[in-house]
Amino acid sequence: MSWLRNKMAEKEKALSEAAADYLVEVVGDNLFHLESALEKASLMVGERQTVELSDIEGMVADIKLSTVFDLTDAISRQDVEKALGVLEKVMGSKAFSFRKNEEASKVGDPIPLLLNMMARQYRLIWRAKVLKSRQTPLGEMVKELRMSQWMVRNLIDQSKNFSEFSLREGILKCHRTDLAVKRGRGPKELLMEKLVIDLCHPSEVKVRGGVSW
């Protein structure tokens, strides 16, 4: 995190610890992507001297709510054709828009960023599903997830189409694909297509004595 803060200090601004943690979580460890995100955050806050978590969340909101949401939504409905279409669009453009109504920024290889965002979306859906199963009021879910009410409602809607098993499996498969991509275990495009197809057809949940495992 010190690298991020030093880079932001070069822009004569400070980066909060929570903002730095979140940025690494959603963007990954690609220095080019991180530096690009820092530049956008610095410009976005204007004269303000500190970049907070809410600033970074707003900056990447368009990724979460459009590309990744569309992809996980298609996966939840086991719509392979739609899911592969979203994937093809992302990989074909090699770009992500960080803010609504902003021209997408070229990031070269979008796959690491997309995999990080997919895994994070699965974790958020899982958390929303668990909170909902505990009959947690919406207001408390908003505070717990630190997201807007509208975003939490979307997570709840998506969670209805996933079992906890499939969410755990989805997170693991995203991480395994990320590792396979980094180790060059095949063409990246084919690895991503395989991931999406596998996620659209989750493994059967084995049951013993009424308990899934």
C-alpha positions in Angstrom: 0.0 0.0 0.0 2.9 2.3 0.5 3.6 2.4 -3.2 0.0 3.6 -3.8 0.3 6.3 -1.2 3.7 7.5 -2.5 2.3 7.7 -6.0 -0.7 9.7 -4.8 1.7 11.9 -2.8 3.5 12.7 -6.0 0.2 14.2 -7.2 0.1 16.3 -3.9 -2.8 14.3 -2.5 -3.3 11.7 0.2 -4.9 8.3 -0.2 -6.8 6.8 2.8 -5.9 3.3 4.0 -9.4 2.1 3.2 -9.3 3.5 -0.3 -5.9 1.9 -1.0 -7.1 -1.5 0.3 -10.2 -1.3 -1.9 -8.3 -0.2 -5.0 -6.0 -3.2 -4.8 -8.9 -5.6 -4.2 -10.8 -4.5 -7.3 -7.9 -3.6 -9.7 -5.4 -6.2 -8.6 -1.6 -5.9 -8.6 -1.1 -4.6 -12.2 0.9 -1.4 -11.7 -0.3 0.1 -15.0 -3.9 -0.3 -14.0 -3.3 1.0 -10.5 -1.4 4.1 -11.6 -4.2 4.8 -14.2 -6.8 4.5 -11.4 -4.8 6.8 -9.2 -4.6 9.4 -11.9 -8.4 9.3 -12.4 -9.1 9.5 -8.7 -6.8 12.5 -8.3 -8.6 14.3 -11.1 -12.0 13.3 -9.8 -11.6 14.8 -6.3 -10.5 18.2 -7.7 -9.1 20.5 -5.1 -9.8 18.1 -2.2 -6.5 16.8 -0.7 -7.5 13.3 0.4 -9.0 10.5 -1.8 -11.4 8.5 0.3 -13.0 5.1 0.0 -16.2 6.6 -1.4 -14.2 8.3 -4.2 -12.7 5.0 -5.3 -16.0 3.2 -5.0 -17.6 5.8 -7.2 -14.8 5.6 -9.8 -15.2 1.9 -10.3 -19.0 1.8 -9.9 -19.6 1.6 -13.7 -17.5 -1.6 -13.9 -19.4 -3.2 -11.1 -22.9 -2.1 -12.1 -22.7 -2.7 -15.9 -20.1 -5.1 -17.2 -19.7 -7.4 -14.2 -23.3 -7.2 -13.1 -24.4 -8.1 -16.7 -22.0 -11.0 -16.7 -22.9 -12.4 -13.3 -26.6 -11.9 -14.1 -26.4 -13.9 -17.3 -24.4 -16.6 -15.4 -27.0 -16.7 -12.7 -29.7 -17.4 -15.3 -27.4 -20.0 -17.0 -27.7 -17.9 -20.2 -24.4 -19.0 -21.8 -25.0 -17.0 -25.0 -25.6 -13.7 -23.2 -22.6 -14.3 -20.8 -20.2 -15.1 -23.7 -21.5 -12.1 -25.5 -20.7 -9.8 -22.6 -17.3 -11.4 -22.3 -16.6 -11.0 -26.0 -17.5 -7.3 -25.8 -15.1 -6.7 -22.9 -12.2 -8.6 -24.5 -12.8 -7.1 -27.9 -12.8 -3.5 -26.7 -9.9 -4.0 -24.3 -11.3 -1.1 -22.3 -13.3 -0.3 -19.2 -15.1 2.9 -18.3 -14.3 4.0 -14.8 -17.2 6.5 -14.6 -20.6 6.8 -16.2 -20.7 8.9 -19.3 -16.9 8.7 -19.5 -15.1 7.3 -22.5 -13.6 3.9 -21.7 -9.9 3.8 -20.8 -7.7 1.4 -22.7 -6.1 -1.0 -20.2 -4.4 -3.3 -22.7 -5.3 -6.7 -21.2 -8.7 -6.4 -19.4 -8.7 -10.0 -18.2 -7.0 -9.6 -14.8 -9.2 -6.7 -13.9 -12.3 -8.5 -15.0 -11.4 -11.6 -13.0 -10.8 -9.5 -9.9 -14.1 -7.8 -10.3 -16.0 -11.0 -11.0 -14.6 -12.7 -7.8 -15.5 -9.6 -5.8 -19.0 -9.5 -7.2 -19.4 -13.2 -6.2 -18.3 -12.3 -2.7 -20.7 -9.4 -2.4 -23.6 -11.6 -3.7 -22.7 -14.2 -1.1 -22.6 -11.7 1.7 -25.9 -10.3 0.7 -27.4 -13.8 0.5 -26.2 -14.6 4.0 -27.4 -11.3 5.5 -30.8 -11.8 3.8 -31.0 -15.4 5.2 -30.6 -13.9 8.7 -33.5 -11.6 8.0 -31.2 -8.6 8.3 -33.1 -5.3 7.6 -32.2 -3.5 4.4 -30.9 -0.5 6.2 -28.4 -2.7 8.2 -27.4 -4.5 5.0 -26.6 -1.1 3.4 -24.3 -0.3 6.4 -22.7 -3.7 6.5 -21.9 -3.8 2.8 -21.2 0.0 2.6 -23.1 0.3 -0.6 -26.2 2.2 -1.8 -29.7 0.8 -1.1 -30.2 0.4 -4.9 -26.9 -1.6 -5.3 -27.8 -3.8 -2.3 -31.3 -4.6 -3.7 -29.5 -5.7 -7.0 -27.3 -8.0 -5.0 -30.3 -9.5 -3.2 -32.0 -10.1 -6.6 -28.9 -11.8 -8.0 -28.4 -13.9 -4.9 -31.8 -15.6 -5.5 -30.4 -17.4 -8.5 -27.3 -18.7 -6.7 -26.8 -21.3 -4.0 -24.0 -20.6 -1.4 -22.3 -23.6 -2.9 -22.3 -22.1 -6.4 -21.0 -18.8 -5.1 -18.1 -20.5 -3.3 -17.4 -22.5 -6.4 -17.5 -19.3 -8.6 -15.0 -17.5 -6.4 -12.6 -20.5 -6.5 -12.9 -20.8 -10.3 -12.2 -17.1 -10.8 -9.0 -17.4 -8.8 -8.0 -20.6 -10.5 -8.5 -19.0 -13.9 -6.5 -16.0 -12.9 -3.6 -18.3 -11.9 -3.9 -20.2 -15.1 -3.8 -17.0 -17.1 -0.7 -15.7 -15.2 1.1 -19.0 -15.7 0.3 -19.1 -19.4 -1.6 -22.4 -19.2 -3.4 -21.7 -22.5 -4.8 -18.9 -24.6 -6.4 -16.3 -22.3 -9.5 -16.0 -24.4 -10.2 -19.7 -24.3 -9.5 -19.9 -20.5 -12.1 -17.1 -20.0 -14.6 -18.7 -22.2 -14.2 -22.0 -20.3 -14.7 -20.2 -17.0 -17.9 -18.5 -18.1 -19.3 -21.8 -19.5 -18.4 -23.6 -16.3 -20.0 -20.9 -14.2 -23.2 -21.2 -16.2 -23.3 -24.9 -15.5 -22.3 -25.2 -11.8 -21.4 -28.6 -10.3 -24.2 -30.5 -8.7 -24.4 -30.0 -4.9 -23.9 -33.3 -3.1 -26.2 -33.9 -0.2 -25.8 -36.1 2.9 -28.4 -36.2 5.5 -30.0 -33.0 4.2 -26.7 -31.1 4.5 -25.0 -29.7 1.3 -21.3 -30.0 1.1 
